[in-house]
Amino acid sequence: MIDPAPARLVVLVSGSGSNLQALLDAAADPAYGAKVVAVGADRDGIAGLDRAAAAGVPTFVDSVKAYESRDDWDAALTEHVAAHEPDLVISAGFLKLVGKRFLTAFGDRYINTHNALLPAFPGMHGPRDALAYGVKLAGATLFFVDAGVDTGPIIAQVSVPVLDGDTEETLTERIKEAERAQLVDHVGRLVREGWTITDRKVTIP
Ligand code: GRF
């Protein structure tokens, strides 16, 4: 039997891109079933773009400031992502909320990884907020993006302990290690096996 073509992943980044790197590394194995066909960013000069270039993956940058309005930016981002015909779009540390047009085009296949156990600690500072609250378990959540902030249907969650003496940096790193493994594992499963969403419940058969 001829292997099916690998699923096409477009990954959006804003920073160091360690989650992107984990996907690039996993996709080097044909058995993974997916390849990163493009990496988009909302800013220049970030390590995530360097990682893509080093892997020979095309990149594009859509900075909000480069457009007259947020709607124009959303339209451009939508167009640039669509040009790569993605089966799955992955926000991996992408620090922008997309707009209506993007969600209309990709809302059924746009996922995000967040560094907290949602619905606790949404937003930009998951590990810091978790630490300040004094929780004993922190972690990461992979979910389908909807119009809210970190509110979409949950695909998977992984927890890590909060240790005495943790700082925001040490906790963030512990979460990120578990987060990368979860992302790679579940992206592979989603593209190989498909999924259903019923009443917010995501099932991978
Ligand atoms: C991840 O922990 C993600 O949850 C958060 O930003 C981090 C991105 O890290 N929103 P990286 O750029 O993939 O290294």
Residues whose N, C-alpha, C, O or C-beta is under 5 A from the ligand:
A	BS01	GRF	G15 S16 G17 S18 N19 L20 A92 G93 T113 H114 N115 K176
